[in-house]
Amino acid sequence: MTKIAIIDDEIQILQSIQRYLGRRKQFDITIFDNPTHARKSLLNAEYDLIMMPQINGIDMLKELRKEDQPR
């Protein structure tokens, strides 16, 4: 099963994408409308695909690396 994380601040858009992709049984879709919750999940789970219209991948990786630093 392909795990997909979708991050957007518009819940209606998230739900529409989730319904559309959810028709295919091979996708396990998780939606996030809060970037803080998304970061926590991305640090603790593995996804095959991450869709983020509001932030680019480099900026998200920088944020994840900040969170993953030893304390």
PDB file of N, H, CA, C and O in Angstrom:
ATOM      1  N   MET A   1       0.854  -1.177   0.000  1.00  0.00           N
ATOM      2  CA  MET A   1       0.000   0.000   0.000  1.00  0.00           C
ATOM      3  C   MET A   1       0.899   1.238   0.000  1.00  0.00           C
ATOM      4  O   MET A   1       1.894   1.297   0.721  1.00  0.00           O
ATOM      5  N   THR A   2       0.538   2.208  -0.805  1.00  0.00           N
ATOM      6  H   THR A   2      -0.271   2.161  -1.391  1.00  0.00           H
ATOM      7  CA  THR A   2       1.281   3.461  -0.903  1.00  0.00           C
ATOM      8  C   THR A   2       0.758   4.452   0.129  1.00  0.00           C
ATOM      9  O   THR A   2      -0.426   4.787   0.135  1.00  0.00           O
ATOM     10  N   LYS A   3       1.644   4.916   0.998  1.00  0.00           N
ATOM     11  H   LYS A   3       2.606   4.644   0.993  1.00  0.00           H
ATOM     12  CA  LYS A   3       1.257   5.891   2.027  1.00  0.00           C
ATOM     13  C   LYS A   3       1.490   7.301   1.507  1.00  0.00           C
ATOM     14  O   LYS A   3       2.594   7.652   1.091  1.00  0.00           O
ATOM     15  N   ILE A   4       0.420   8.112   1.538  1.00  0.00           N
ATOM     16  H   ILE A   4      -0.477   7.827   1.876  1.00  0.00           H
ATOM     17  CA  ILE A   4       0.478   9.477   1.029  1.00  0.00           C
ATOM     18  C   ILE A   4       0.090  10.446   2.136  1.00  0.00           C
ATOM     19  O   ILE A   4      -0.921  10.257   2.811  1.00  0.00           O
ATOM     20  N   ALA A   5       0.897  11.483   2.317  1.00  0.00           N
ATOM     21  H   ALA A   5       1.718  11.637   1.768  1.00  0.00           H
ATOM     22  CA  ALA A   5       0.565  12.579   3.232  1.00  0.00           C
ATOM     23  C   ALA A   5       0.272  13.813   2.387  1.00  0.00           C
ATOM     24  O   ALA A   5       1.044  14.162   1.494  1.00  0.00           O
ATOM     25  N   ILE A   6      -0.852  14.470   2.676  1.00  0.00           N
ATOM     26  H   ILE A   6      -1.479  14.186   3.401  1.00  0.00           H
ATOM     27  CA  ILE A   6      -1.225  15.687   1.964  1.00  0.00           C
ATOM     28  C   ILE A   6      -1.359  16.802   2.990  1.00  0.00           C
ATOM     29  O   ILE A   6      -2.077  16.665   3.980  1.00  0.00           O
ATOM     30  N   ILE A   7      -0.663  17.906   2.746  1.00  0.00           N
ATOM     31  H   ILE A   7      -0.079  18.018   1.942  1.00  0.00           H
ATOM     32  CA  ILE A   7      -0.635  19.025   3.685  1.00  0.00           C
ATOM     33  C   ILE A   7      -1.154  20.271   2.983  1.00  0.00           C
ATOM     34  O   ILE A   7      -0.610  20.686   1.960  1.00  0.00           O
ATOM     35  N   ASP A   8      -2.201  20.861   3.530  1.00  0.00           N
ATOM     36  H   ASP A   8      -2.643  20.524   4.361  1.00  0.00           H
ATOM     37  CA  ASP A   8      -2.775  22.090   2.969  1.00  0.00           C
ATOM     38  C   ASP A   8      -3.582  22.758   4.066  1.00  0.00           C
ATOM     39  O   ASP A   8      -4.062  22.088   4.980  1.00  0.00           O
ATOM     40  N   ASP A   9      -3.736  24.077   3.984  1.00  0.00           N
ATOM     41  H   ASP A   9      -3.346  24.621   3.241  1.00  0.00           H
ATOM     42  CA  ASP A   9      -4.514  24.762   5.016  1.00  0.00           C
ATOM     43  C   ASP A   9      -6.004  24.823   4.685  1.00  0.00           C
ATOM     44  O   ASP A   9      -6.791  25.295   5.505  1.00  0.00           O
ATOM     45  N   GLU A  10      -6.401  24.361   3.518  1.00  0.00           N
ATOM     46  H   GLU A  10      -5.761  23.977   2.852  1.00  0.00           H
ATOM     47  CA  GLU A  10      -7.814  24.349   3.122  1.00  0.00           C
ATOM     48  C   GLU A  10      -8.380  22.947   3.310  1.00  0.00           C
ATOM     49  O   GLU A  10      -8.108  22.052   2.510  1.00  0.00           O
ATOM     50  N   ILE A  11      -9.161  22.758   4.358  1.00  0.00           N
ATOM     51  H   ILE A  11      -9.382  23.486   5.008  1.00  0.00           H
ATOM     52  CA  ILE A  11      -9.686  21.436   4.683  1.00  0.00           C
ATOM     53  C   ILE A  11     -10.571  20.885   3.564  1.00  0.00           C
ATOM     54  O   ILE A  11     -10.582  19.676   3.330  1.00  0.00           O
ATOM     55  N   GLN A  12     -11.315  21.756   2.868  1.00  0.00           N
ATOM     56  H   GLN A  12     -11.306  22.738   3.058  1.00  0.00           H
ATOM     57  CA  GLN A  12     -12.171  21.286   1.782  1.00  0.00           C
ATOM     58  C   GLN A  12     -11.342  20.690   0.644  1.00  0.00           C
ATOM     59  O   GLN A  12     -11.724  19.682   0.048  1.00  0.00           O
ATOM     60  N   ILE A  13     -10.216  21.314   0.352  1.00  0.00           N
ATOM     61  H   ILE A  13      -9.905  22.132   0.836  1.00  0.00           H
ATOM     62  CA  ILE A  13      -9.327  20.781  -0.686  1.00  0.00           C
ATOM     63  C   ILE A  13      -8.761  19.440  -0.244  1.00  0.00           C
ATOM     64  O   ILE A  13      -8.717  18.491  -1.026  1.00  0.00           O
ATOM     65  N   LEU A  14      -8.332  19.363   0.997  1.00  0.00           N
ATOM     66  H   LEU A  14      -8.368  20.134   1.632  1.00  0.00           H
ATOM     67  CA  LEU A  14      -7.801  18.109   1.528  1.00  0.00           C
ATOM     68  C   LEU A  14      -8.826  16.988   1.425  1.00  0.00           C
ATOM     69  O   LEU A  14      -8.510  15.884   0.981  1.00  0.00           O
ATOM     70  N   GLN A  15     -10.046  17.276   1.834  1.00  0.00           N
ATOM     71  H   GLN A  15     -10.303  18.173   2.195  1.00  0.00           H
ATOM     72  CA  GLN A  15     -11.091  16.261   1.809  1.00  0.00           C
ATOM     73  C   GLN A  15     -11.424  15.829   0.385  1.00  0.00           C
ATOM     74  O   GLN A  15     -11.684  14.651   0.139  1.00  0.00           O
ATOM     75  N   SER A  16     -11.417  16.770  -0.550  1.00  0.00           N
ATOM     76  H   SER A  16     -11.206  17.727  -0.350  1.00  0.00           H
ATOM     77  CA  SER A  16     -11.688  16.431  -1.953  1.00  0.00           C
ATOM     78  C   SER A  16     -10.603  15.513  -2.511  1.00  0.00           C
ATOM     79  O   SER A  16     -10.899  14.515  -3.168  1.00  0.00           O
ATOM     80  N   ILE A  17      -9.352  15.860  -2.244  1.00  0.00           N
ATOM     81  H   ILE A  17      -9.111  16.671  -1.711  1.00  0.00           H
ATOM     82  CA  ILE A  17      -8.246  15.023  -2.719  1.00  0.00           C
ATOM     83  C   ILE A  17      -8.308  13.652  -2.060  1.00  0.00           C
ATOM     84  O   ILE A  17      -8.092  12.632  -2.715  1.00  0.00           O
ATOM     85  N   GLN A  18      -8.601  13.629  -0.773  1.00  0.00           N
ATOM     86  H   GLN A  18      -8.777  14.457  -0.240  1.00  0.00           H
ATOM     87  CA  GLN A  18      -8.689  12.358  -0.053  1.00  0.00           C
ATOM     88  C   GLN A  18      -9.798  11.478  -0.633  1.00  0.00           C
ATOM     89  O   GLN A  18      -9.602  10.276  -0.816  1.00  0.00           O
ATOM     90  N   ARG A  19     -10.960  12.070  -0.923  1.00  0.00           N
ATOM     91  H   ARG A  19     -11.118  13.046  -0.775  1.00  0.00           H
ATOM     92  CA  ARG A  19     -12.058  11.295  -1.520  1.00  0.00           C
ATOM     93  C   ARG A  19     -11.661  10.756  -2.895  1.00  0.00           C
ATOM     94  O   ARG A  19     -11.908   9.593  -3.213  1.00  0.00           O
ATOM     95  N   TYR A  20     -11.045  11.618  -3.701  1.00  0.00           N
ATOM     96  H   TYR A  20     -10.845  12.563  -3.443  1.00  0.00           H
ATOM     97  CA  TYR A  20     -10.660  11.216  -5.055  1.00  0.00           C
ATOM     98  C   TYR A  20      -9.634  10.080  -5.026  1.00  0.00           C
ATOM     99  O   TYR A  20      -9.827   9.048  -5.669  1.00  0.00           O
ATOM    100  N   LEU A  21      -8.554  10.271  -4.285  1.00  0.00           N
ATOM    101  H   LEU A  21      -8.398  11.110  -3.763  1.00  0.00           H
ATOM    102  CA  LEU A  21      -7.514   9.247  -4.227  1.00  0.00           C
ATOM    103  C   LEU A  21      -7.960   8.024  -3.433  1.00  0.00           C
ATOM    104  O   LEU A  21      -7.501   6.910  -3.684  1.00  0.00           O
ATOM    105  N   GLY A  22      -8.856   8.238  -2.476  1.00  0.00           N
ATOM    106  H   GLY A  22      -9.229   9.143  -2.272  1.00  0.00           H
ATOM    107  CA  GLY A  22      -9.329   7.147  -1.636  1.00  0.00           C
ATOM    108  C   GLY A  22     -10.133   6.100  -2.381  1.00  0.00           C
ATOM    109  O   GLY A  22     -10.355   5.006  -1.863  1.00  0.00           O
ATOM    110  N   ARG A  23     -10.570   6.419  -3.585  1.00  0.00           N
ATOM    111  H   ARG A  23     -10.389   7.307  -4.006  1.00  0.00           H
ATOM    112  CA  ARG A  23     -11.299   5.441  -4.407  1.00  0.00           C
ATOM    113  C   ARG A  23     -10.403   4.279  -4.806  1.00  0.00           C
ATOM    114  O   ARG A  23     -10.873   3.178  -5.092  1.00  0.00           O
ATOM    115  N   ARG A  24      -9.128   4.543  -4.818  1.00  0.00           N
ATOM    116  H   ARG A  24      -8.746   5.437  -4.586  1.00  0.00           H
ATOM    117  CA  ARG A  24      -8.164   3.492  -5.162  1.00  0.00           C
ATOM    118  C   ARG A  24      -7.698   2.830  -3.870  1.00  0.00           C
ATOM    119  O   ARG A  24      -7.221   3.491  -2.947  1.00  0.00           O
ATOM    120  N   LYS A  25      -7.843   1.553  -3.830  1.00  0.00           N
ATOM    121  H   LYS A  25      -8.230   1.016  -4.580  1.00  0.00           H
ATOM    122  CA  LYS A  25      -7.567   0.813  -2.593  1.00  0.00           C
ATOM    123  C   LYS A  25      -6.083   0.726  -2.257  1.00  0.00           C
ATOM    124  O   LYS A  25      -5.726   0.360  -1.137  1.00  0.00           O
ATOM    125  N   GLN A  26      -5.209   1.059  -3.215  1.00  0.00           N
ATOM    126  H   GLN A  26      -5.499   1.357  -4.125  1.00  0.00           H
ATOM    127  CA  GLN A  26      -3.775   0.919  -2.945  1.00  0.00           C
ATOM    128  C   GLN A  26      -3.180   2.114  -2.208  1.00  0.00           C
ATOM    129  O   GLN A  26      -1.993   2.106  -1.884  1.00  0.00           O
ATOM    130  N   PHE A  27      -3.993   3.150  -1.935  1.00  0.00           N
ATOM    131  H   PHE A  27      -4.958   3.156  -2.198  1.00  0.00           H
ATOM    132  CA  PHE A  27      -3.493   4.345  -1.261  1.00  0.00           C
ATOM    133  C   PHE A  27      -3.980   4.419   0.181  1.00  0.00           C
ATOM    134  O   PHE A  27      -5.164   4.238   0.464  1.00  0.00           O
ATOM    135  N   ASP A  28      -3.050   4.688   1.078  1.00  0.00           N
ATOM    136  H   ASP A  28      -2.088   4.836   0.848  1.00  0.00           H
ATOM    137  CA  ASP A  28      -3.362   4.996   2.477  1.00  0.00           C
ATOM    138  C   ASP A  28      -3.066   6.487   2.640  1.00  0.00           C
ATOM    139  O   ASP A  28      -1.905   6.893   2.673  1.00  0.00           O
ATOM    140  N   ILE A  29      -4.123   7.303   2.741  1.00  0.00           N
ATOM    141  H   ILE A  29      -5.067   6.973   2.713  1.00  0.00           H
ATOM    142  CA  ILE A  29      -3.983   8.757   2.690  1.00  0.00           C
ATOM    143  C   ILE A  29      -4.171   9.370   4.072  1.00  0.00           C
ATOM    144  O   ILE A  29      -5.134   9.068   4.776  1.00  0.00           O
ATOM    145  N   THR A  30      -3.236  10.233   4.444  1.00  0.00           N
ATOM    146  H   THR A  30      -2.454  10.478   3.872  1.00  0.00           H
ATOM    147  CA  THR A  30      -3.338  11.006   5.678  1.00  0.00           C
ATOM    148  C   THR A  30      -3.323  12.476   5.291  1.00  0.00           C
ATOM    149  O   THR A  30      -2.467  12.918   4.524  1.00  0.00           O
ATOM    150  N   ILE A  31      -4.282  13.233   5.830  1.00  0.00           N
ATOM    151  H   ILE A  31      -4.977  12.874   6.452  1.00  0.00           H
ATOM    152  CA  ILE A  31      -4.340  14.659   5.510  1.00  0.00           C
ATOM    153  C   ILE A  31      -4.000  15.486   6.747  1.00  0.00           C
ATOM    154  O   ILE A  31      -4.286  15.099   7.880  1.00  0.00           O
ATOM    155  N   PHE A  32      -3.378  16.640   6.492  1.00  0.00           N
ATOM    156  H   PHE A  32      -3.146  16.955   5.572  1.00  0.00           H
ATOM    157  CA  PHE A  32      -3.004  17.562   7.561  1.00  0.00           C
ATOM    158  C   PHE A  32      -3.366  18.980   7.142  1.00  0.00           C
ATOM    159  O   PHE A  32      -3.013  19.419   6.048  1.00  0.00           O
ATOM    160  N   ASP A  33      -4.068  19.694   8.012  1.00  0.00           N
ATOM    161  H   ASP A  33      -4.355  19.337   8.902  1.00  0.00           H
ATOM    162  CA  ASP A  33      -4.322  21.111   7.750  1.00  0.00           C
ATOM    163  C   ASP A  33      -3.490  21.987   8.683  1.00  0.00           C
ATOM    164  O   ASP A  33      -3.630  23.209   8.696  1.00  0.00           O
ATOM    165  N   ASN A  34      -2.632  21.350   9.452  1.00  0.00           N
ATOM    166  H   ASN A  34      -2.518  20.356   9.441  1.00  0.00           H
ATOM    167  CA  ASN A  34      -1.784  22.053  10.405  1.00  0.00           C
ATOM    168  C   ASN A  34      -0.332  21.610  10.188  1.00  0.00           C
ATOM    169  O   ASN A  34      -0.022  20.435  10.385  1.00  0.00           O
ATOM    170  N   PRO A  35       0.562  22.519   9.789  1.00  0.00           N
ATOM    171  CA  PRO A  35       1.940  22.120   9.515  1.00  0.00           C
ATOM    172  C   PRO A  35       2.674  21.551  10.727  1.00  0.00           C
ATOM    173  O   PRO A  35       3.557  20.708  10.572  1.00  0.00           O
ATOM    174  N   THR A  36       2.324  21.996  11.916  1.00  0.00           N
ATOM    175  H   THR A  36       1.606  22.681  12.042  1.00  0.00           H
ATOM    176  CA  THR A  36       2.969  21.458  13.121  1.00  0.00           C
ATOM    177  C   THR A  36       2.622  19.986  13.300  1.00  0.00           C
ATOM    178  O   THR A  36       3.502  19.178  13.595  1.00  0.00           O
ATOM    179  N   HIS A  37       1.368  19.630  13.127  1.00  0.00           N
ATOM    180  H   HIS A  37       0.653  20.286  12.888  1.00  0.00           H
ATOM    181  CA  HIS A  37       0.962  18.224  13.220  1.00  0.00           C
ATOM    182  C   HIS A  37       1.604  17.405  12.104  1.00  0.00           C
ATOM    183  O   HIS A  37       2.009  16.261  12.311  1.00  0.00           O
ATOM    184  N   ALA A  38       1.691  18.003  10.927  1.00  0.00           N
ATOM    185  H   ALA A  38       1.362  18.932  10.758  1.00  0.00           H
ATOM    186  CA  ALA A  38       2.315  17.306   9.799  1.00  0.00           C
ATOM    187  C   ALA A  38       3.776  17.001  10.104  1.00  0.00           C
ATOM    188  O   ALA A  38       4.237  15.883   9.878  1.00  0.00           O
ATOM    189  N   ARG A  39       4.505  17.989  10.615  1.00  0.00           N
ATOM    190  H   ARG A  39       4.130  18.897  10.798  1.00  0.00           H
ATOM    191  CA  ARG A  39       5.924  17.776  10.952  1.00  0.00           C
ATOM    192  C   ARG A  39       6.085  16.634  11.940  1.00  0.00           C
ATOM    193  O   ARG A  39       6.950  15.776  11.767  1.00  0.00           O
ATOM    194  N   LYS A  40       5.256  16.622  12.972  1.00  0.00           N
ATOM    195  H   LYS A  40       4.553  17.320  13.112  1.00  0.00           H
ATOM    196  CA  LYS A  40       5.356  15.553  13.979  1.00  0.00           C
ATOM    197  C   LYS A  40       5.120  14.189  13.348  1.00  0.00           C
ATOM    198  O   LYS A  40       5.838  13.233  13.639  1.00  0.00           O
ATOM    199  N   SER A  41       4.123  14.100  12.492  1.00  0.00           N
ATOM    200  H   SER A  41       3.539  14.877  12.256  1.00  0.00           H
ATOM    201  CA  SER A  41       3.828  12.828  11.847  1.00  0.00           C
ATOM    202  C   SER A  41       4.934  12.418  10.882  1.00  0.00           C
ATOM    203  O   SER A  41       5.298  11.244  10.815  1.00  0.00           O
ATOM    204  N   LEU A  42       5.469  13.379  10.137  1.00  0.00           N
ATOM    205  H   LEU A  42       5.174  14.333  10.191  1.00  0.00           H
ATOM    206  CA  LEU A  42       6.537  13.066   9.187  1.00  0.00           C
ATOM    207  C   LEU A  42       7.801  12.592   9.895  1.00  0.00           C
ATOM    208  O   LEU A  42       8.586  11.835   9.326  1.00  0.00           O
ATOM    209  N   LEU A  43       7.996  13.028  11.120  1.00  0.00           N
ATOM    210  H   LEU A  43       7.358  13.643  11.583  1.00  0.00           H
ATOM    211  CA  LEU A  43       9.151  12.566  11.897  1.00  0.00           C
ATOM    212  C   LEU A  43       8.951  11.161  12.444  1.00  0.00           C
ATOM    213  O   LEU A  43       9.921  10.454  12.716  1.00  0.00           O
ATOM    214  N   ASN A  44       7.694  10.753  12.606  1.00  0.00           N
ATOM    215  H   ASN A  44       6.906  11.327  12.385  1.00  0.00           H
ATOM    216  CA  ASN A  44       7.401   9.478  13.260  1.00  0.00           C
ATOM    217  C   ASN A  44       6.848   8.403  12.338  1.00  0.00           C
ATOM    218  O   ASN A  44       6.664   7.266  12.771  1.00  0.00           O
ATOM    219  N   ALA A  45       6.583   8.726  11.095  1.00  0.00           N
ATOM    220  H   ALA A  45       6.733   9.649  10.742  1.00  0.00           H
ATOM    221  CA  ALA A  45       6.016   7.750  10.164  1.00  0.00           C
ATOM    222  C   ALA A  45       6.713   7.881   8.817  1.00  0.00           C
ATOM    223  O   ALA A  45       7.308   8.913   8.510  1.00  0.00           O
ATOM    224  N   GLU A  46       6.631   6.831   8.025  1.00  0.00           N
ATOM    225  H   GLU A  46       6.147   5.992   8.275  1.00  0.00           H
ATOM    226  CA  GLU A  46       7.229   6.855   6.693  1.00  0.00           C
ATOM    227  C   GLU A  46       6.125   6.978   5.656  1.00  0.00           C
ATOM    228  O   GLU A  46       5.126   6.260   5.707  1.00  0.00           O
ATOM    229  N   TYR A  47       6.313   7.892   4.719  1.00  0.00           N
ATOM    230  H   TYR A  47       7.124   8.475   4.678  1.00  0.00           H
ATOM    231  CA  TYR A  47       5.367   8.095   3.628  1.00  0.00           C
ATOM    232  C   TYR A  47       6.087   7.889   2.305  1.00  0.00           C
ATOM    233  O   TYR A  47       7.274   8.188   2.175  1.00  0.00           O
ATOM    234  N   ASP A  48       5.359   7.378   1.332  1.00  0.00           N
ATOM    235  H   ASP A  48       4.395   7.135   1.437  1.00  0.00           H
ATOM    236  CA  ASP A  48       5.906   7.192  -0.009  1.00  0.00           C
ATOM    237  C   ASP A  48       5.807   8.467  -0.836  1.00  0.00           C
ATOM    238  O   ASP A  48       6.617   8.695  -1.735  1.00  0.00           O
ATOM    239  N   LEU A  49       4.811   9.301  -0.529  1.00  0.00           N
ATOM    240  H   LEU A  49       4.153   9.116   0.201  1.00  0.00           H
ATOM    241  CA  LEU A  49       4.587  10.535  -1.270  1.00  0.00           C
ATOM    242  C   LEU A  49       4.061  11.594  -0.317  1.00  0.00           C
ATOM    243  O   LEU A  49       3.187  11.324   0.507  1.00  0.00           O
ATOM    244  N   ILE A  50       4.601  12.806  -0.435  1.00  0.00           N
ATOM    245  H   ILE A  50       5.310  13.025  -1.104  1.00  0.00           H
ATOM    246  CA  ILE A  50       4.138  13.935   0.375  1.00  0.00           C
ATOM    247  C   ILE A  50       3.764  15.060  -0.574  1.00  0.00           C
ATOM    248  O   ILE A  50       4.584  15.501  -1.379  1.00  0.00           O
ATOM    249  N   MET A  51       2.516  15.525  -0.477  1.00  0.00           N
ATOM    250  H   MET A  51       1.850  15.167   0.178  1.00  0.00           H
ATOM    251  CA  MET A  51       2.032  16.626  -1.314  1.00  0.00           C
ATOM    252  C   MET A  51       1.868  17.852  -0.429  1.00  0.00           C
ATOM    253  O   MET A  51       1.154  17.809   0.572  1.00  0.00           O
ATOM    254  N   MET A  52       2.538  18.960  -0.804  1.00  0.00           N
ATOM    255  H   MET A  52       3.118  18.995  -1.617  1.00  0.00           H
ATOM    256  CA  MET A  52       2.528  20.171   0.019  1.00  0.00           C
ATOM    257  C   MET A  52       2.445  21.410  -0.865  1.00  0.00           C
ATOM    258  O   MET A  52       3.485  21.926  -1.274  1.00  0.00           O
ATOM    259  N   PRO A  53       1.273  21.899  -1.170  1.00  0.00           N
ATOM    260  CA  PRO A  53       1.193  23.080  -2.026  1.00  0.00           C
ATOM    261  C   PRO A  53       1.660  24.374  -1.361  1.00  0.00           C
ATOM    262  O   PRO A  53       1.976  25.328  -2.072  1.00  0.00           O
ATOM    263  N   GLN A  54       1.717  24.450  -0.050  1.00  0.00           N
ATOM    264  H   GLN A  54       1.460  23.675   0.528  1.00  0.00           H
ATOM    265  CA  GLN A  54       2.029  25.699   0.644  1.00  0.00           C
ATOM    266  C   GLN A  54       3.499  25.878   0.997  1.00  0.00           C
ATOM    267  O   GLN A  54       3.918  26.990   1.318  1.00  0.00           O
ATOM    268  N   ILE A  55       4.284  24.822   0.945  1.00  0.00           N
ATOM    269  H   ILE A  55       3.943  23.919   0.684  1.00  0.00           H
ATOM    270  CA  ILE A  55       5.697  24.898   1.327  1.00  0.00           C
ATOM    271  C   ILE A  55       6.486  23.994   0.383  1.00  0.00           C
ATOM    272  O   ILE A  55       5.984  22.960  -0.057  1.00  0.00           O
ATOM    273  N   ASN A  56       7.702  24.381   0.080  1.00  0.00           N
ATOM    274  H   ASN A  56       8.110  25.221   0.437  1.00  0.00           H
ATOM    275  CA  ASN A  56       8.482  23.514  -0.806  1.00  0.00           C
ATOM    276  C   ASN A  56       9.210  22.447   0.011  1.00  0.00           C
ATOM    277  O   ASN A  56       9.333  22.545   1.232  1.00  0.00           O
ATOM    278  N   GLY A  57       9.681  21.442  -0.690  1.00  0.00           N
ATOM    279  H   GLY A  57       9.581  21.362  -1.682  1.00  0.00           H
ATOM    280  CA  GLY A  57      10.305  20.305  -0.026  1.00  0.00           C
ATOM    281  C   GLY A  57      11.555  20.655   0.759  1.00  0.00           C
ATOM    282  O   GLY A  57      11.788  20.096   1.830  1.00  0.00           O
ATOM    283  N   ILE A  58      12.361  21.569   0.244  1.00  0.00           N
ATOM    284  H   ILE A  58      12.171  22.024  -0.627  1.00  0.00           H
ATOM    285  CA  ILE A  58      13.590  21.967   0.938  1.00  0.00           C
ATOM    286  C   ILE A  58      13.265  22.617   2.278  1.00  0.00           C
ATOM    287  O   ILE A  58      13.884  22.295   3.292  1.00  0.00           O
ATOM    288  N   ASP A  59      12.299  23.527   2.286  1.00  0.00           N
ATOM    289  H   ASP A  59      11.796  23.789   1.462  1.00  0.00           H
ATOM    290  CA  ASP A  59      11.914  24.176   3.543  1.00  0.00           C
ATOM    291  C   ASP A  59      11.353  23.167   4.538  1.00  0.00           C
ATOM    292  O   ASP A  59      11.625  23.265   5.735  1.00  0.00           O
ATOM    293  N   MET A  60      10.570  22.196   4.059  1.00  0.00           N
ATOM    294  H   MET A  60      10.349  22.116   3.087  1.00  0.00           H
ATOM    295  CA  MET A  60      10.031  21.176   4.960  1.00  0.00           C
ATOM    296  C   MET A  60      11.164  20.327   5.528  1.00  0.00           C
ATOM    297  O   MET A  60      11.153  20.012   6.718  1.00  0.00           O
ATOM    298  N   LEU A  61      12.136  19.951   4.708  1.00  0.00           N
ATOM    299  H   LEU A  61      12.144  20.206   3.741  1.00  0.00           H
ATOM    300  CA  LEU A  61      13.268  19.175   5.218  1.00  0.00           C
ATOM    301  C   LEU A  61      14.045  19.938   6.275  1.00  0.00           C
ATOM    302  O   LEU A  61      14.473  19.354   7.271  1.00  0.00           O
ATOM    303  N   LYS A  62      14.233  21.236   6.071  1.00  0.00           N
ATOM    304  H   LYS A  62      13.885  21.710   5.262  1.00  0.00           H
ATOM    305  CA  LYS A  62      14.908  22.058   7.081  1.00  0.00           C
ATOM    306  C   LYS A  62      14.143  22.031   8.397  1.00  0.00           C
ATOM    307  O   LYS A  62      14.743  21.906   9.464  1.00  0.00           O
ATOM    308  N   GLU A  63      12.823  22.149   8.324  1.00  0.00           N
ATOM    309  H   GLU A  63      12.335  22.251   7.457  1.00  0.00           H
ATOM    310  CA  GLU A  63      11.996  22.108   9.536  1.00  0.00           C
ATOM    311  C   GLU A  63      12.092  20.745  10.213  1.00  0.00           C
ATOM    312  O   GLU A  63      12.194  20.669  11.437  1.00  0.00           O
ATOM    313  N   LEU A  64      12.061  19.678   9.434  1.00  0.00           N
ATOM    314  H   LEU A  64      11.978  19.740   8.439  1.00  0.00           H
ATOM    315  CA  LEU A  64      12.148  18.333  10.005  1.00  0.00           C
ATOM    316  C   LEU A  64      13.501  18.103  10.663  1.00  0.00           C
ATOM    317  O   LEU A  64      13.578  17.480  11.722  1.00  0.00           O
ATOM    318  N   ARG A  65      14.549  18.591  10.057  1.00  0.00           N
ATOM    319  H   ARG A  65      14.486  19.097   9.197  1.00  0.00           H
ATOM    320  CA  ARG A  65      15.880  18.428  10.645  1.00  0.00           C
ATOM    321  C   ARG A  65      16.003  19.183  11.960  1.00  0.00           C
ATOM    322  O   ARG A  65      16.652  18.703  12.890  1.00  0.00           O
ATOM    323  N   LYS A  66      15.391  20.356  12.048  1.00  0.00           N
ATOM    324  H   LYS A  66      14.865  20.746  11.292  1.00  0.00           H
ATOM    325  CA  LYS A  66      15.390  21.102  13.318  1.00  0.00           C
ATOM    326  C   LYS A  66      14.719  20.283  14.408  1.00  0.00           C
ATOM    327  O   LYS A  66      15.207  20.217  15.536  1.00  0.00           O
ATOM    328  N   GLU A  67      13.600  19.661  14.068  1.00  0.00           N
ATOM    329  H   GLU A  67      13.203  19.715  13.151  1.00  0.00           H
ATOM    330  CA  GLU A  67      12.827  18.880  15.036  1.00  0.00           C
ATOM    331  C   GLU A  67      13.557  17.606  15.441  1.00  0.00           C
ATOM    332  O   GLU A  67      13.372  17.116  16.555  1.00  0.00           O
ATOM    333  N   ASP A  68      14.383  17.066  14.551  1.00  0.00           N
ATOM    334  H   ASP A  68      14.533  17.464  13.646  1.00  0.00           H
ATOM    335  CA  ASP A  68      15.011  15.769  14.774  1.00  0.00           C
ATOM    336  C   ASP A  68      16.369  15.878  15.464  1.00  0.00           C
ATOM    337  O   ASP A  68      17.061  14.870  15.602  1.00  0.00           O
ATOM    338  N   GLN A  69      16.762  17.061  15.896  1.00  0.00           N
ATOM    339  H   GLN A  69      16.199  17.880  15.784  1.00  0.00           H
ATOM    340  CA  GLN A  69      18.045  17.254  16.571  1.00  0.00           C
ATOM    341  C   GLN A  69      17.994  16.663  17.980  1.00  0.00           C
ATOM    342  O   GLN A  69      16.977  16.779  18.664  1.00  0.00           O
ATOM    343  N   PRO A  70      19.081  16.032  18.414  1.00  0.00           N
ATOM    344  CA  PRO A  70      19.125  15.521  19.794  1.00  0.00           C
ATOM    345  C   PRO A  70      18.973  16.659  20.795  1.00  0.00           C
ATOM    346  O   PRO A  70      19.463  17.766  20.574  1.00  0.00           O
ATOM    347  N   ARG A  71      18.303  16.378  21.869  1.00  0.00           N
ATOM    348  H   ARG A  71      17.904  15.479  22.048  1.00  0.00           H
ATOM    349  CA  ARG A  71      18.079  17.399  22.897  1.00  0.00           C
ATOM    350  C   ARG A  71      18.861  17.063  24.135  1.00  0.00           C
ATOM    351  O   ARG A  71      18.808  17.801  25.118  1.00  0.00           O
TER     352      ARG A  71
END
